[in-house]
């Protein structure tokens, strides 16, 4: 039985943003500024924006476990987007 892909709901979680259509490089901006720009861009679309929570890491981990979440991504609020490979 063939399935139509167009009938399958798709989630595209979005949490990273480094360039605009004008090719402006946003990597030097702090994470919270890049996320604010991304939130504006995806507003009113079907793209799912991943919100940030400024809470204690242990508290967030406990909540994620209780909610049955797959995992947690932790970032430093003021961090810049590094260029090149990480170790």
C-alpha positions in Angstrom: 0.0 0.0 0.0 1.6 3.3 -1.1 1.5 6.3 1.2 1.4 9.9 0.2 4.2 11.9 1.7 2.1 15.0 1.4 -0.3 13.7 4.0 2.3 13.0 6.7 2.8 15.9 9.2 6.3 17.0 9.6 8.0 19.0 12.4 11.0 21.1 11.6 12.4 22.1 15.0 14.4 25.3 14.6 17.0 26.5 17.1 20.0 27.6 15.0 20.4 30.6 12.7 23.6 32.0 11.3 22.9 33.7 8.0 20.1 35.8 6.4 18.8 35.8 2.8 21.1 38.8 2.3 23.9 36.5 3.3 24.7 38.6 6.4 26.8 36.6 8.8 25.2 36.5 12.2 27.7 34.2 13.9 29.2 37.1 15.9 25.9 38.0 17.5 25.0 36.4 20.8 22.7 33.4 20.8 19.8 35.3 22.3 19.9 37.9 19.5 20.1 35.2 16.7 17.2 33.4 18.3 15.1 36.6 18.4 15.7 37.1 14.7 14.9 33.5 13.9 11.6 33.7 15.9 10.5 36.7 13.8 11.4 34.9 10.5 9.4 31.7 11.3 6.4 33.4 12.9 3.3 32.6 10.9 4.9 29.6 9.2 4.7 25.8 9.9 8.2 25.8 11.2 8.4 24.9 14.9 10.5 27.4 16.9 12.4 25.9 19.9 11.9 28.2 22.8 14.7 28.8 25.4 14.4 28.4 29.1 16.7 30.2 31.5 16.6 27.7 34.4 19.0 25.6 36.5 20.3 22.7 34.4 19.4 20.1 37.0 15.8 21.4 37.1 15.5 21.3 33.3 16.9 17.8 33.2 14.3 16.6 35.8 11.5 18.2 33.9 12.7 16.6 30.6 12.8 13.2 32.3 9.3 13.7 33.7 7.9 14.9 30.4 9.5 11.9 28.6 11.6 14.1 26.3 14.3 12.7 24.2 17.0 15.1 25.4 17.9 18.7 26.3 20.2 21.0 24.3 22.1 23.5 26.5 23.7 26.7 25.2 25.3 29.7 26.8 22.9 32.7 26.3 25.6 35.1 25.2 27.7 32.6 23.1 28.7 33.3 19.6 28.5 30.7 16.8 32.0 29.2 16.4 33.5 28.8 13.0 35.3 25.5 12.2 35.3 22.1 13.8 34.7 21.6 17.4 36.6 19.1 19.5 
